[in-house]
Amino acid sequence: MTPEKIVERLRAAGCVFAEDEARLLVDSAPSAARLDEMVAERVRGVPLEHVLGWAEFCGLRVAVAPGVFVPRHRTELLVRLAAAEITGPAVLVDLACGSGAIAAAVADRVDGLDVYAADIEPAAVAVAKRNLAPYGGRVYPGDLFAPLPGELRGRVDVLVANVPYVPSGAVELLPPEAREHEPLRALDGGADGLDVLRRVAAQAPVWLRPGGTLFSEIGVDQVEAARAALTGAGLTPTVVADEDLDATVVVGRR
Ligand SMILES: C[S@@+](CC[C@H](N)C(=O)[O-])C[C@H]1O[C@@H](n2cnc3c(N)ncnc32)[C@H](O)[C@@H]1O
């Protein structure tokens, strides 16, 4: 298929950045036959990153796969804050790691990290293992903290947990690419969106060292409830927002 034809098909399917996407597809396709398949997948609404097999995140090319949450540009704020917190050798845990994009981006910015990650979705764990291998990261399948090695208790310097935070009732308002191609468990945070964050906050003091810090992304209308969740768990909360990135992060210090 010619690049012009690809642009035409992508545009007809509603892709806003048809020229850019066509270029990425042409550059990534290993063969003409695979290029045709990739264009067809994209026309069917499969997220571009799932078609390509990678996502651009914080200047890195992060592997993703079908059924794995695509890291969002706004999460760069969480990466920036977590990286700024680390001043020497440190233990970093990425809970609900998805592709492991956050841990990879922090480890790419800061040397000397001991990196651990976990996710409940086997597909995410498989991809995170690939993304974190260059940093010596260990990735575990399971529910929140449950699969982590016990010896990390009380030793974690930085805990990043970009858990699902969309209220259940708002999931249907997400773009179809997210709703139809990312697991519900990656998006749905319960009635007010903070069910998983509350579970993380409740257990965080057990795993953080004194002075250690939890970083979680939240929605702008969840600030007060998230503060209350962290305070209730015995953490000292602060909130950082970045309007350009449309991002809000709640930080909890033990
Ligand atoms: C919003 S995605 C974020 C993924 C990744 N942290 C990122 O920023 O790209 C939420 C992730 O939480 C995982 N998850 C949801 N519930 C979980 C649980 N109880 N234990 C572990 N992981 C969970 C999902 O599988 C998904 O990968």
The ligand as a Gaussian input file, in Angstrom:
#p B3LYP/6-31G(d) Opt

LIG

0 1
 C       -3.825000       2.989000      34.885000
 S       -2.901000       1.515000      34.570000
 C       -1.270000       2.175000      34.843000
 C       -0.146000       1.305000      34.395000
 C        1.233000       1.928000      34.594000
 N        1.461000       2.206000      35.982000
 C        1.364000       3.191000      33.769000
 O        1.308000       4.295000      34.316000
 O        1.514000       3.077000      32.548000
 C       -3.252000       0.604000      36.032000
 C       -2.574000      -0.745000      36.163000
 O       -2.990000      -1.294000      37.427000
 C       -3.060000      -2.684000      37.306000
 N       -3.872000      -3.170000      38.425000
 C       -5.186000      -2.944000      38.650000
 N       -5.549000      -3.512000      39.823000
 C       -4.436000      -4.090000      40.341000
 C       -4.176000      -4.830000      41.537000
 N       -5.142000      -5.079000      42.429000
 N       -2.917000      -5.273000      41.749000
 C       -1.933000      -5.028000      40.845000
 N       -2.125000      -4.341000      39.685000
 C       -3.351000      -3.874000      39.452000
 C       -3.649000      -2.893000      35.923000
 O       -3.408000      -4.197000      35.450000
 C       -2.913000      -1.789000      35.112000
 O       -1.737000      -2.287000      34.539000

